[in-house]
Amino acid sequence: MKKFFYRCTQCGQEYEISPEIMLCPVCAAEQKPDEPLRGVLQVVAEGKTPDPRNIYEFLPVEKEFFPDMPVGSTPLWRPKNLRKILGFPNLFLKDDTANPTGSLKDRASFLVAAFAKKFGIKKIVVASTGNAGSSMAGVGACAGLEVILFVPKTAPRAKLVQALQYGAKLMPVDGNYDLAFDLSLQYSKKHGGLNRNTAYNPMTIEGKKTVAIEIFNQIGGIPDYVFVPVGDGVILAGTYRGFEDLQKFGLAKKIPTIYAVQSEGSCAVCRALATGNFDRPIPSKTIADSISVDIPRNGYYAVELLRRHNGKCITVSDEEILRAQKILSETTGLFAEPAGATSLAGFIKVKDQIPADATVVLLITGTGLKDIDSATKILEFPDGAIKSV
């Protein structure tokens, strides 16, 4: 039988898994304003080696508690045209736009919903720039949960429509994601409910590790390189955690080189990796709203993982992101939102530094249908209308 427990990513203190604890209370007591979360907890598993073909064996909640929803098991594309253009015959696309609400965030919401059901919790509170909120709303609808969503009022309308369609209660914030994050914490502490906020809730990192296990199963081993769009750093941490578990249980011998790819207009993780610390937050400005954060809440843990595994962090401009989005669409038929195309933008930027025969996986984290306004910035619509041919 497998045992699961929490371990603080900073001090190493261990705790029983419970909805009563979200962060290590010792480290969280040292929290300072305008810095990433202190005391982020990771889930640790001990016991029998899990079957990599059974994702549920890697997770701390029993399968019976999960909603009846097809989250995960997303396609791994072998993009023939893109491989030829870029000169990489072993390039793969992990297409998480195929999740039920169109983003990788469903992996976290899926586990959060199961956790809530296991502990008899009926209400979920979450802050989001759009994807996490619409994801929790959709998964919550299937699970019969009430979802309270704090979101900047400037979030793409399609994502707000999604959340409302699923029945979430929308709490628009006259400010950025960081303000939405803080207000949602205040709300859940005052009015109750399980807070799903990224990094704050350990299940958000844990749920996202399933993408790495699926890649391992689909490729039949560990890739050489993985490119991950990064904002808060939770998808990055989840990807690392999946590969770490595979290595820990003797199922894999190495951790791939992971490239954390950030927008130039929101690159606090890259700055901290280069300088050694998180300085005063710089207001984010990027077309890739899903990875736009001033304070990356999982920043400390994300940087620690990059250092531990010799990962790399690179930045790309909005122009490079939009160009990659168009290249991806035109060569593969896969339409990603700007944040989802950021992994391709990063790969194009550094591909000359990577062996051409390397196995490379790009995480495509969200569908372009969530933000069609951004895509139109480099498209040309025909004037007028034809009357005959």
C-alpha positions as CSV (number, residue, x, y, z in Angstrom):
1,M,0.0,0.0,0.0
2,K,1.3,3.5,-0.9
3,K,1.7,6.2,1.6
4,F,1.3,9.9,0.7
5,F,2.2,12.9,2.8
6,Y,3.3,16.6,2.5
7,R,6.9,17.8,2.7
8,C,7.8,21.5,2.8
9,T,9.9,22.5,-0.1
10,Q,11.8,24.9,2.0
11,C,12.4,23.5,5.5
12,G,11.6,19.8,4.9
13,Q,9.0,19.5,7.6
14,E,6.5,16.7,6.9
15,Y,2.7,16.9,7.5
16,E,-0.3,14.7,7.1
17,I,-2.4,15.5,4.0
18,S,-5.4,17.4,5.1
19,P,-7.6,20.3,3.8
20,E,-6.6,22.1,7.0
21,I,-3.1,22.8,5.8
22,M,-2.1,24.4,2.5
23,L,1.3,25.8,3.3
24,C,4.0,24.9,5.8
25,P,2.9,27.0,8.8
26,V,6.5,27.5,10.0
27,C,7.8,28.9,6.6
28,A,4.5,30.7,5.8
29,A,4.9,32.7,9.1
30,E,8.0,34.3,7.4
31,Q,6.0,35.5,4.4
32,K,6.9,39.0,3.2
33,P,4.8,41.2,1.0
34,D,5.4,41.1,-2.7
35,E,7.3,37.9,-2.8
36,P,6.5,34.3,-3.9
37,L,4.8,32.0,-1.5
38,R,6.9,30.6,1.3
39,G,6.3,27.0,2.6
40,V,4.9,25.5,-0.6
41,L,4.2,21.8,0.0
42,Q,5.0,18.9,-2.3
43,V,3.2,15.5,-2.1
44,V,5.6,12.7,-1.4
45,A,4.8,9.0,-2.1
46,E,6.3,6.0,-0.5
47,G,5.6,2.3,-1.0
48,K,5.1,0.0,-3.9
49,T,6.3,1.1,-7.3
50,P,3.3,2.5,-9.3
51,D,2.3,1.2,-12.7
52,P,3.1,4.1,-15.1
53,R,0.1,3.1,-17.2
54,N,-2.2,3.8,-14.3
55,I,-1.9,7.5,-13.5
56,Y,-4.1,7.2,-10.4
57,E,-1.4,5.1,-8.6
58,F,0.8,8.3,-8.6
59,L,-1.9,10.5,-7.0
60,P,-2.8,11.0,-3.3
61,V,-6.6,10.6,-3.8
62,E,-8.3,7.3,-4.7
63,K,-9.8,6.9,-8.1
64,E,-13.3,6.6,-6.8
65,F,-13.4,10.3,-5.8
66,F,-12.6,11.7,-9.2
67,P,-15.3,13.2,-11.4
68,D,-16.5,11.2,-14.4
69,M,-14.7,13.3,-16.9
70,P,-12.0,12.5,-19.5
71,V,-9.2,14.7,-18.1
72,G,-5.7,13.8,-19.3
73,S,-4.6,11.1,-21.8
74,T,-4.1,13.9,-24.3
75,P,-2.5,13.3,-27.7
76,L,1.2,13.4,-28.4
77,W,1.5,14.8,-31.9
78,R,4.2,13.9,-34.4
79,P,4.1,17.1,-36.5
80,K,5.5,16.0,-39.8
81,N,5.5,19.5,-41.4
82,L,6.9,21.3,-38.4
83,R,9.6,18.7,-38.0
84,K,10.7,19.2,-41.6
85,I,10.7,23.0,-41.4
86,L,12.7,23.1,-38.1
87,G,15.0,20.2,-38.9
88,F,14.0,18.1,-35.9
89,P,12.7,14.6,-36.8
90,N,12.0,13.7,-33.1
91,L,10.0,16.8,-32.2
92,F,6.7,16.2,-30.4
93,L,3.7,18.3,-29.3
94,K,2.0,17.4,-26.1
95,D,-1.5,18.7,-26.9
96,D,-3.3,19.7,-23.7
97,T,-5.8,21.8,-25.6
98,A,-7.6,18.5,-25.9
99,N,-8.6,18.5,-22.2
100,P,-12.3,19.1,-21.6
101,T,-12.0,22.9,-20.9
102,G,-9.2,23.3,-23.4
103,S,-6.2,23.7,-21.1
104,L,-3.6,21.8,-19.1
105,K,-5.1,23.4,-15.9
106,D,-7.8,20.6,-16.0
107,R,-5.2,18.3,-14.6
108,A,-5.0,20.3,-11.4
109,S,-8.7,21.0,-11.2
110,F,-9.4,17.3,-11.6
111,L,-7.3,16.4,-8.6
112,V,-8.6,19.4,-6.5
113,A,-12.2,18.2,-7.2
114,A,-11.4,14.7,-6.1
115,F,-9.7,16.0,-3.0
116,A,-12.8,18.1,-2.2
117,K,-15.1,15.1,-2.6
118,K,-12.9,12.9,-0.4
119,F,-13.1,15.4,2.4
120,G,-16.8,16.4,1.9
121,I,-16.1,19.9,0.7
122,K,-18.7,21.5,-1.5
123,K,-17.2,24.9,-2.4
124,I,-14.1,25.8,-4.3
125,V,-12.6,29.3,-4.4
126,V,-10.0,30.3,-7.0
127,A,-8.1,33.2,-8.5
128,S,-7.2,33.1,-12.2
129,T,-6.3,35.0,-15.3
130,G,-8.8,32.8,-17.0
131,N,-7.7,29.2,-17.6
132,A,-7.5,28.0,-14.1
133,G,-10.9,29.6,-13.4
134,S,-12.7,28.2,-16.4
135,S,-11.0,24.8,-15.8
136,M,-12.2,24.7,-12.1
137,A,-15.6,25.8,-13.2
138,G,-15.9,23.1,-15.8
139,V,-14.5,20.3,-13.7
140,G,-16.5,21.6,-10.7
141,A,-19.7,21.5,-12.8
142,C,-19.1,17.8,-13.4
143,A,-18.3,17.2,-9.8
144,G,-21.3,19.1,-8.4
145,L,-19.2,21.8,-6.7
146,E,-19.9,25.5,-6.2
147,V,-17.0,27.5,-7.7
148,I,-16.3,31.1,-6.8
149,L,-13.9,32.7,-9.3
150,F,-11.9,35.8,-8.8
151,V,-10.6,37.1,-12.1
152,P,-9.2,40.4,-13.5
153,K,-12.0,42.1,-15.4
154,T,-9.5,42.5,-18.3
155,A,-9.3,38.7,-18.8
156,P,-10.2,37.4,-22.3
157,R,-13.9,37.4,-22.7
158,A,-14.0,33.9,-24.0
159,K,-12.6,32.6,-20.8
160,L,-15.1,34.5,-18.7
161,V,-17.9,33.2,-20.9
162,Q,-16.6,29.6,-20.4
163,A,-16.6,30.0,-16.6
164,L,-20.1,31.5,-16.6
165,Q,-21.4,28.8,-18.9
166,Y,-20.2,26.2,-16.4
167,G,-22.1,28.0,-13.7
168,A,-19.3,29.6,-11.7
169,K,-19.9,32.7,-9.6
170,L,-17.7,35.4,-11.1
171,M,-16.0,38.0,-8.9
172,P,-14.4,40.5,-11.3
173,V,-11.4,42.3,-9.9
174,D,-10.4,45.9,-10.8
175,G,-6.7,45.0,-10.9
176,N,-4.3,42.3,-11.9
177,Y,-4.0,38.5,-11.1
178,D,-2.0,39.2,-8.0
179,L,-4.8,41.2,-6.5
180,A,-7.3,38.5,-7.5
181,F,-5.1,36.0,-5.7
182,D,-5.0,37.9,-2.5
183,L,-8.7,38.7,-2.5
184,S,-9.6,35.0,-3.1
185,L,-7.5,34.0,-0.1
186,Q,-9.3,36.6,2.0
187,Y,-12.7,35.3,0.8
188,S,-12.0,31.6,1.5
189,K,-10.6,32.4,5.0
190,K,-13.7,34.5,5.8
191,H,-16.5,32.5,4.0
192,G,-15.0,29.0,3.8
193,G,-14.4,26.6,0.9
194,L,-11.3,24.9,-0.4
195,N,-9.0,27.4,-2.1
196,R,-7.6,26.1,-5.4
197,N,-5.1,28.9,-5.9
198,T,-2.0,27.8,-7.8
199,A,1.0,26.7,-5.6
200,Y,-1.0,27.6,-2.5
201,N,-3.0,24.4,-2.9
202,P,-0.5,21.5,-3.1
203,M,-2.9,19.5,-5.3
204,T,-2.4,22.1,-8.1
205,I,1.3,21.0,-8.5
206,E,0.5,17.3,-7.9
207,G,-2.3,17.2,-10.5
208,K,-0.1,18.6,-13.2
209,K,2.7,16.0,-12.8
210,T,0.5,13.6,-14.8
211,V,1.5,15.3,-18.0
212,A,5.1,14.1,-17.5
213,I,4.0,10.5,-16.8
214,E,1.9,10.5,-20.0
215,I,4.8,11.8,-22.1
216,F,6.9,8.9,-20.6
217,N,4.3,6.4,-21.6
218,Q,3.7,7.8,-25.1
219,I,7.3,8.2,-26.1
220,G,8.4,5.0,-24.3
221,G,11.0,6.7,-22.2
222,I,12.3,10.1,-21.1
223,P,12.7,12.8,-23.8
224,D,15.9,14.8,-24.0
225,Y,14.3,18.2,-23.8
226,V,10.9,19.6,-22.7
227,F,9.8,23.2,-23.2
228,V,7.3,24.5,-20.7
229,P,5.4,27.9,-20.8
230,V,5.9,29.5,-17.4
231,G,4.1,32.1,-15.4
232,D,3.6,31.2,-11.7
233,G,5.8,28.1,-12.2
234,V,3.3,25.5,-11.2
235,I,3.2,23.7,-14.6
236,L,7.0,23.7,-14.5
237,A,7.0,22.2,-11.0
238,G,4.4,19.7,-11.9
239,T,6.3,18.5,-14.9
240,Y,9.5,18.1,-12.8
241,R,7.5,16.3,-10.1
242,G,6.3,13.7,-12.6
243,F,9.7,13.0,-14.0
244,E,11.1,12.9,-10.4
245,D,8.6,10.3,-9.4
246,L,9.4,8.1,-12.4
247,Q,13.1,8.3,-11.5
248,K,12.5,7.8,-7.8
249,F,10.6,4.5,-8.4
250,G,13.2,3.3,-10.8
251,L,11.0,3.6,-13.9
252,A,13.3,6.2,-15.5
253,K,17.1,6.8,-15.3
254,K,17.2,10.6,-15.9
255,I,15.3,13.9,-15.8
256,P,15.1,15.7,-19.1
257,T,16.6,19.1,-19.6
258,I,13.6,21.4,-19.1
259,Y,13.4,24.9,-20.7
260,A,11.2,27.3,-18.8
261,V,9.9,29.8,-21.4
262,Q,8.6,33.1,-20.3
263,S,7.4,36.3,-22.0
264,E,9.8,39.2,-21.9
265,G,7.0,41.2,-20.3
266,S,6.5,38.7,-17.4
267,C,9.8,37.0,-16.6
268,A,10.3,37.1,-12.8
269,V,11.4,33.4,-12.7
270,C,14.1,33.9,-15.3
271,R,15.3,37.1,-13.5
272,A,15.5,35.3,-10.2
273,L,17.3,32.3,-11.7
274,A,19.9,34.7,-13.1
275,T,20.3,37.0,-10.1
276,G,19.7,34.6,-7.3
277,N,16.7,36.4,-5.7
278,F,13.2,37.8,-6.4
279,D,13.5,41.6,-6.5
280,R,10.7,44.1,-6.4
281,P,7.8,43.0,-8.7
282,I,7.7,44.5,-12.1
283,P,4.3,45.1,-13.6
284,S,3.7,42.4,-16.3
285,K,2.7,43.4,-19.8
286,T,2.3,40.5,-22.3
287,I,-0.1,39.2,-24.8
288,A,0.2,35.8,-23.2
289,D,-2.3,36.4,-20.4
290,S,-2.2,32.9,-19.0
291,I,1.5,33.3,-18.0
292,S,1.2,37.0,-17.0
293,V,2.0,37.5,-13.3
294,D,3.9,40.1,-11.4
295,I,4.7,37.8,-8.4
296,P,5.1,34.1,-9.4
297,R,3.5,32.4,-6.4
298,N,5.5,29.2,-7.0
299,G,8.7,31.2,-7.7
300,Y,11.0,29.9,-5.0
301,Y,10.2,26.2,-5.7
302,A,10.3,26.7,-9.5
303,V,13.8,28.2,-9.3
304,E,15.0,25.6,-6.8
305,L,13.9,22.8,-9.2
306,L,15.5,24.5,-12.2
307,R,18.8,24.7,-10.3
308,R,18.6,21.1,-8.9
309,H,18.1,19.6,-12.4
310,N,20.2,22.1,-14.4
311,G,17.1,23.5,-16.2
312,K,17.2,26.6,-18.3
313,C,15.0,29.7,-18.4
314,I,14.6,31.8,-21.5
315,T,12.4,34.7,-22.6
316,V,10.6,35.5,-25.8
317,S,8.9,38.6,-27.1
318,D,5.2,39.0,-27.8
319,E,6.1,39.2,-31.5
320,E,7.9,35.9,-31.3
321,I,5.0,34.3,-29.5
322,L,2.5,35.4,-32.1
323,R,4.7,34.3,-34.9
324,A,5.1,30.9,-33.3
325,Q,1.3,30.7,-32.8
326,K,0.8,31.3,-36.5
327,I,3.6,28.8,-37.5
328,L,2.0,26.1,-35.3
329,S,-1.4,26.7,-36.8
330,E,-0.3,26.7,-40.4
331,T,2.0,23.7,-40.2
332,T,0.0,21.4,-37.9
333,G,-3.6,22.6,-37.7
334,L,-3.2,23.0,-33.9
335,F,-4.4,26.4,-32.8
336,A,-2.9,27.4,-29.4
337,E,-3.5,30.5,-27.3
338,P,-0.4,32.8,-27.0
339,A,0.8,31.1,-23.7
340,G,0.4,27.7,-25.3
341,A,2.5,28.7,-28.3
342,T,5.2,30.2,-26.0
343,S,6.9,26.8,-25.8
344,L,7.4,26.7,-29.6
345,A,8.6,30.3,-29.6
346,G,11.2,29.3,-27.0
347,F,12.3,26.3,-29.0
348,I,12.7,28.2,-32.2
349,K,14.9,30.7,-30.3
350,V,17.3,28.1,-29.0
351,K,17.0,25.2,-31.5
352,D,20.5,25.8,-32.9
353,Q,21.9,25.0,-29.4
354,I,20.2,21.6,-29.4
355,P,21.3,18.4,-31.3
356,A,19.1,17.9,-34.3
357,D,18.5,14.2,-33.4
358,A,17.4,15.1,-29.8
359,T,13.9,14.0,-28.6
360,V,12.1,17.3,-27.9
361,V,8.6,17.8,-26.4
362,L,6.7,21.1,-26.5
363,L,3.9,21.5,-24.0
364,I,0.9,23.2,-25.8
365,T,-1.0,24.2,-22.7
366,G,-4.2,26.0,-24.0
367,T,-6.4,26.3,-27.1
368,G,-6.4,29.5,-29.2
369,L,-10.2,29.6,-29.1
370,K,-9.8,31.0,-25.5
371,D,-8.3,34.2,-26.9
372,I,-9.1,34.9,-30.5
373,D,-8.5,38.6,-30.1
374,S,-4.8,38.1,-29.6
375,A,-4.5,35.9,-32.7
376,T,-6.1,38.6,-34.9
377,K,-3.2,41.0,-34.2
378,I,-1.1,39.5,-37.0
379,L,-4.0,38.4,-39.3
380,E,-5.2,40.2,-42.3
381,F,-8.9,40.1,-43.0
382,P,-10.1,40.7,-46.6
383,D,-11.9,44.0,-47.2
384,G,-15.4,43.9,-48.5
385,A,-17.2,40.9,-49.9
386,I,-17.2,39.1,-53.2
387,K,-20.3,39.2,-55.4
388,S,-19.4,36.5,-57.9
389,V,-16.6,34.1,-58.9
